Amino acid sequence: MHIGPILRAMKHNRTRVVLIVLEIAMTLAIVTNCINVILAERKKMLQPSGFDDDNIVRLNIRPYAQEFRDDAFIDNIIDQDVRTIESVPGVVAAANTHFQLWEGGGSSTQVFAPGVAHEPVVTQVYYTTKDITQTLGSTVIEGRPFQIGDHGIGHVVDPLTNVIITKSVADLLFDGQPAVGRTIQQGDPTDPSEKPMTVVGVIRDFYNPFGSPTSIAPYSDKAIFQPARNGGFSGGMSYLIRTQPGAMKSVIADVEKRLTAQNSGRIFEFKTTAQKKTEWFSGSKIVVTTMTCIIVTLIAVTTLGLLGLTSLAVSERTKQIGTRRALGATRGDILRYFLVENWLLTTAGLVLGVFGAYAVNFLLVSHVSDVKLQWQLVVGGVILLWVNGLISTIPPAIRAMAVSPSIATRSV
Amino acid sequence: MFGYHLKTALKSLRRNPILTALLIGGIALGICVSTAFVTLRHMYTQDPLPGKSDKVFYVRLDSRGKDSPFGGGISSLSSNMAIPDQITFRDAQNLLHSPVPVRQSATYITRVFVYPDPKVARPFQPDIRLCSADFFDMFKMPFQYGGPWTKANDAKPDQVVVIDDATNRKLFGGDNSVGKEIRIGTRQFKIAGVLAPWRPALRLFDLTRNPAGAPEPLYIPFNLHNTIPYQSFGNNSGWKRQPDVTTYEQLIATSERTFIQYWVELPDPKAVGAYGDWLTGYINDQKKIGRFERPVYYRLTTIPDLIQEWNLTPTGVRAMSVVSLLFLAVCSVNLVGILLGKFLARIPEVSVRRALGASRADIFWQHVIECELIGVIGGILGIALSAGILALLARFMQNGEALRLDGEMLITATFLSLVAGAVAGVYPAWRAASVAPAMQLKLQ
């Protein structure tokens, strides 16, 4: 097959050439970038959190009875609540904490290790009662979970001497050396009034939002847990409850019943982690759905367009085809001619499209950093559109093949 | 002549209904997708405070310790420019004394139980925003009954409250409730005003926490902080453990925790300069009592700049609006191909008309009008479809209520469809118009 005549014929059909090349190029640019965004969102959605997400429910309690104004009363009822919740059949563990799963937000502080030279580490910090690691289902990789005696009888002003930290905090503070038994301190390194805390356990890093879904780095795996009860009249109190698989529904009903019996001057709000995760990712889900729809429609539109343009080329050239057939070209020659022509155009479009894909990506990335285009995707898009170009050429090319040589003799 | 062109165009479109449907469908699809996502983007990028966006400033102060620079936070500023997202309570109280701003307010949210008439509703615990009298005018919040409380109310401070439309419906059946009282916590509050339904895409006056959330339902004077120990429910950030503080009031008066948002309205650049000087003076005064250990650093930021700095437009929205416009472009390119085929098939007819005296311009305009007709019909269909898509999207969005096709977006969509029609039509029409009459007649 000689490419020369095909190229010379294209010179007479510049419009069609430009249209096909442009259409293929733009389609490649859009499809690869859409898939890229979809993959970035899916990666966020599918990354395991490190918690037993499916079996954890959060309970917020908002008290309105006046006795909750008394801190001692609050401490007392928190202990009672935790005991009551843990006695419900189907409950694995429960903790009173203001640590939130998949809601964004929380509290942060900075810590440093006295005597170790480094910048203070900014980290999340949460109060929790004893069973936090069991409740989250997170693995203690060094040291031990909290135990009785780690937190005393007081309110949030407990001595807070024993803490559990995540691996990433330990690594930043101690450079990979064992952290258990070491001392850390909160706040200003120059402030002599700061009280030291002792690391008793290190847990595996988790993946949990801290900022809002739109912030630059909404996720942080740096956290410190301090043993203390957390609650108040206006803030209410929060519990995390981990259930056995499948027991969620009965546990929620049972816990509400028993806690109401204990003290009814308060409102209970349950929310499962699955529910919160769905809400957290609702934006990502919209993006994935719409991008998928756009890709599908776009490929359909492009296929139709290519089909139309090639059909046009065939009907415009019916007479030439007839002449060539009359001069001895086989049906195969004609079929090959159109396939090769479209293959050339598609390839030219794809070459342009690769540049286009990176240009569009540049446009998108100028604000965002986590959607850099992966080259594998571009290759995938190229192959997809190559096949697509071939498929949309075949029907008109078959029609061209069927043109009879006698056409050449008809009319002028 | 226009009427005649229109008639021929309609006739030509009717001749091949399937092709016409395909053409119109293609444009409608492109317009629908691009309008929907450009509108979604517009929701985040439109002027958040029309006429005032460049006059209302968010105040931030670097009040941190010498060796405790601010880190983390929500800003995209580089670390050497980092500044706490909010200010401390004591700074807020002091800033309120500045004579420079025409309006100013310190603000934060708390949560307190509201006890309505037991016959009407159960106790509930809404987010309550503490702010100053100036706050409502500064953010152009619309009232249906009454209005903001007065500066005199601020000064005392009186127990007055502004409630939103939903709360007014819930507690008073939507009637004018100005002057009535509701119990918040342990105290009675007199209603000063009822807001009209109002749902900005972003909660302008507090972008620190879930900015797409709805404005709070209740507003009370900031100065009540002194008499009622309300806690902050927004983000809190601290760096200094403070000894010998036992009560909440003490903590508030001496704390270095930042949890207050501070807003000022400065009418012109001169006022901005004057306020900057005032802040510098304030920081230097504070240095004398041992605070503000770091170099003098403050930021005055408008809402649009803050939206950019804090990256509040979701990344997906940006990506989708770019992609959807490209999608429209592909639809247009497709249209060019189909129209070209359609017009070229009509060459014999054109050459007869040319031979009978039609000028090139006539042929050209006749075809352009045919394309524009396709563009306009496709556009109208597309706009209708995009309204449907937007309604669907809104159901899944927290701030979906603020998502709608406004006049500006309708004009944009119409413009897009005209452009798409023209882009797709001009070249094929020109090709049709350049047919030589004699040559084609000879071929017949």
Boltz contact constraints between the chains, C-beta under 6 A:
constraints:
  - contact:
      token1: [A, 19]
      token2: [B, 333]
      max_distance: 6.0
  - contact:
      token1: [A, 19]
      token2: [B, 336]
      max_distance: 6.0
  - contact:
      token1: [A, 19]
      token2: [B, 337]
      max_distance: 6.0
  - contact:
      token1: [A, 22]
      token2: [B, 333]
      max_distance: 6.0
  - contact:
      token1: [A, 23]
      token2: [B, 333]
      max_distance: 6.0
  - contact:
      token1: [A, 26]
      token2: [B, 326]
      max_distance: 6.0
  - contact:
      token1: [A, 26]
      token2: [B, 329]
      max_distance: 6.0
  - contact:
      token1: [A, 26]
      token2: [B, 330]
      max_distance: 6.0
  - contact:
      token1: [A, 30]
      token2: [B, 323]
      max_distance: 6.0
  - contact:
      token1: [A, 30]
      token2: [B, 326]
      max_distance: 6.0
  - contact:
      token1: [A, 34]
      token2: [B, 323]
      max_distance: 6.0
  - contact:
      token1: [A, 37]
      token2: [B, 319]
      max_distance: 6.0
  - contact:
      token1: [A, 62]
      token2: [B, 125]
      max_distance: 6.0
  - contact:
      token1: [A, 64]
      token2: [B, 113]
      max_distance: 6.0
  - contact:
      token1: [A, 64]
      token2: [B, 123]
      max_distance: 6.0
  - contact:
      token1: [A, 108]
      token2: [B, 72]
      max_distance: 6.0
  - contact:
      token1: [A, 122]
      token2: [B, 71]
      max_distance: 6.0
  - contact:
      token1: [A, 122]
      token2: [B, 72]
      max_distance: 6.0
  - contact:
      token1: [A, 187]
      token2: [B, 240]
      max_distance: 6.0
  - contact:
      token1: [A, 187]
      token2: [B, 241]
      max_distance: 6.0
  - contact:
      token1: [A, 188]
      token2: [B, 65]
      max_distance: 6.0
  - contact:
      token1: [A, 188]
      token2: [B, 68]
      max_distance: 6.0
  - contact:
      token1: [A, 188]
      token2: [B, 240]
      max_distance: 6.0
  - contact:
      token1: [A, 189]
      token2: [B, 67]
      max_distance: 6.0
  - contact:
      token1: [A, 190]
      token2: [B, 67]
      max_distance: 6.0
  - contact:
      token1: [A, 193]
      token2: [B, 243]
      max_distance: 6.0
  - contact:
      token1: [A, 194]
      token2: [B, 241]
      max_distance: 6.0
  - contact:
      token1: [A, 212]
      token2: [B, 210]
      max_distance: 6.0
  - contact:
      token1: [A, 214]
      token2: [B, 312]
      max_distance: 6.0
  - contact:
      token1: [A, 214]
      token2: [B, 314]
      max_distance: 6.0
  - contact:
      token1: [A, 215]
      token2: [B, 74]
      max_distance: 6.0
  - contact:
      token1: [A, 216]
      token2: [B, 76]
      max_distance: 6.0
  - contact:
      token1: [A, 216]
      token2: [B, 311]
      max_distance: 6.0
  - contact:
      token1: [A, 234]
      token2: [B, 111]
      max_distance: 6.0
  - contact:
      token1: [A, 234]
      token2: [B, 112]
      max_distance: 6.0
  - contact:
      token1: [A, 234]
      token2: [B, 231]
      max_distance: 6.0
  - contact:
      token1: [A, 282]
      token2: [B, 396]
      max_distance: 6.0
  - contact:
      token1: [A, 283]
      token2: [B, 314]
      max_distance: 6.0
  - contact:
      token1: [A, 286]
      token2: [B, 396]
      max_distance: 6.0
  - contact:
      token1: [A, 287]
      token2: [B, 316]
      max_distance: 6.0
  - contact:
      token1: [A, 301]
      token2: [B, 334]
      max_distance: 6.0
  - contact:
      token1: [A, 305]
      token2: [B, 334]
      max_distance: 6.0
  - contact:
      token1: [A, 305]
      token2: [B, 337]
      max_distance: 6.0
  - contact:
      token1: [A, 308]
      token2: [B, 337]
      max_distance: 6.0
  - contact:
      token1: [A, 308]
      token2: [B, 338]
      max_distance: 6.0
  - contact:
      token1: [A, 309]
      token2: [B, 337]
      max_distance: 6.0
  - contact:
      token1: [A, 312]
      token2: [B, 341]
      max_distance: 6.0
  - contact:
      token1: [A, 363]
      token2: [B, 322]
      max_distance: 6.0
  - contact:
      token1: [A, 364]
      token2: [B, 319]
      max_distance: 6.0
  - contact:
      token1: [A, 368]
      token2: [B, 315]
      max_distance: 6.0
